């Protein structure tokens, strides 16, 4: 068995995929790893670039091509089925690793601590040209003792490009068929919730990866409709996890309130009044401000807009 499989779903990332692949090849490890790339019917040169690396590194890099476009979630399913690793790492084809010891550090932690099912790290966000937008050095794990499920359910603080997880804990806790049936837009969050519900987690407080923000990214806050759809999918994932694994350290009401607040705030910032009113009427907070938002959403909305114009 391979020690670790790196999963790289790819779609129209010709300008970026070479750097992603090179960052995997630059890893310095005392164990074996494989890089599995699923090119999801790209219309640019992504496939040709991936194939050129497969030719140079046969056995280590394997490239797959579905007959028709599968979408991101099904691409992950295809890669998971083919993976041989005891551990699984995620690196989408527009992101890249920046620490050549990344895999070694994380796999060593997991190997030496069998109670751990997941290891992640700090990261940077970068723009299309690879320039740093922001460095994230987080403390969300502080005081949790490795028990992350409740905190992750309340709000995900993990960057997908930093994830390494134990395959056996994933298989014990996750049902990929459910991810597909529920049309989840992302693989990492339901996986994180599943694994953290059965195993402890560990945070390496070092920057090891760069997460690229593109104009078409679901993480690009400038595209309101795309971001709204993603946030609503996150809400669906949270509701699924609560039913399957429980609420952890928060109540279902607290989790719902936090998600509604996020959706409401995005609508307010983007000046989407109808959406703001729809979410505001679902917002339940026992304060004067919470009462005003829920029962007088239009008044609250226009006061906010006028205040912004004056400022």
Secondary structure as UniProt FT lines:
FT   STRAND          4..10
FT   TURN            14..16
FT   HELIX           17..25
FT   STRAND          33..39
FT   HELIX           46..56
FT   TURN            59..60
FT   STRAND          61..65
FT   HELIX           72..82
FT   STRAND          87..90
FT   TURN            93..94
FT   STRAND          96..97
FT   TURN            100..101
FT   HELIX           102..112
FT   TURN            114..115
FT   STRAND          116..126
FT   TURN            128..129
FT   STRAND          132..136
FT   TURN            140..143
FT   TURN            145..146
FT   HELIX           149..154
FT   HELIX           160..162
FT   STRAND          164..166
FT   HELIX           167..173
FT   HELIX           176..181
FT   TURN            182..183
FT   HELIX           188..198
FT   STRAND          200..212
FT   TURN            215..216
FT   TURN            218..219
FT   TURN            221..222
FT   HELIX           224..245
FT   TURN            248..249
FT   HELIX           252..269
FT   TURN            270..271
FT   HELIX           273..280
FT   TURN            281..282
FT   HELIX           288..295
FT   HELIX           297..310
//
